[in-house]
Amino acid sequence: MIVYRRHQQPGCGGCLLLMLLAVFLLGGAPALFNVLGVLVFGGLLLLFAAVAGFWAFTYYVRRQISSYERSQTEIHNTFVQLLVGILVKIAQIDGVVTREEVATIRRFFQVNLRYNQQQLFWVKDLIKEAMASSHSLDDLLRDFKGRFAHEPRLILLELVYRMLYTKDEVPEAEIQLARRIGAYLEIPAYQCRGMEAKYARGYRAGAAGPAPARDEARYFAILGLEPGADWETIKTSYRKLSMQYHPDKVGHLGEEFRKVAEEKMKELNEAYDYLKKKFSA
């Protein structure tokens, strides 16, 4: 089938030549050199202005990053640096990190951790460093495991799963990698299953099945349990998780991660209250 293609409007590439010819005819060579001098000077001025603007913006960004880093503790900065590095290595599992994957990581920090523009400048810088780094995922996990106790490890894995499930379809390789991270960080299998099940499609709003059944399955998943667990098992799991996710246990990491723990505590309380009413009915 022949597709009609619109004809493009003529450009004005020859307009400048016609103007210069007119100047030469009317004013001679001196007038032509004057006009050319103005054009060259104007072009150089625009070039210098563009370079100066780029340098000024780069300087501003570097100042913002440096100022933010100085305002935070070393342990906070290390936690975020390792978190970004691990997320980048997960994205690199297929050998390349696309622009969309980079944008997803930045958007994750903006939406899930409520980072402002100054913090996002910093994250963007950390992503560039992580992409250029020769450290492997195992190197980063080994460093993280050596620095942080069980509670920060839970927060890290929680954020890894949360990041993965921002996608409509999570590649199986990335899910397997998240499971390997959980096992390496010595997080109990039931907690890993709970995180994965909570974020998986079957436990999201809009999943198939009656709403009460979906809610109940999700609440069991939040507590790291299979649907149908008895009341004593529910209470035991709730107590353990409440102690591990207590905001005071991760407050030293930074305010944004304390809020992650607070959100997790709200989820645990909601799940526990729901199941408590179910068993007391």
Buried (B, 14 or more C-beta within 10 A) or exposed (E): EEEEEEEEEEEEEEEEEEEBEEBBEEEEEEBBEEBEEEEEEEEEEEEEEEEEEEEEEEEEBEEBBEEBBEEBEEBBBBBBBBBBBBBBBBBBBEEEBEEEBBEBBBBBBBEBBEBEEBBBBBBBBBBEEBBEEEEEBEEBBEBBBEEBEEBBBBBBBBBBBBBBBBEEEBEEEBBEBBBEBBEBBEBBEBBBBBBBBBBBEBBEEEBEEEEEEBBBBBBBBBBBBEEEBEEEBBBBBBEBBBEBBBBEBBEBBBEBBBBBBBBBBEBBEBBBEBBBEEEEE
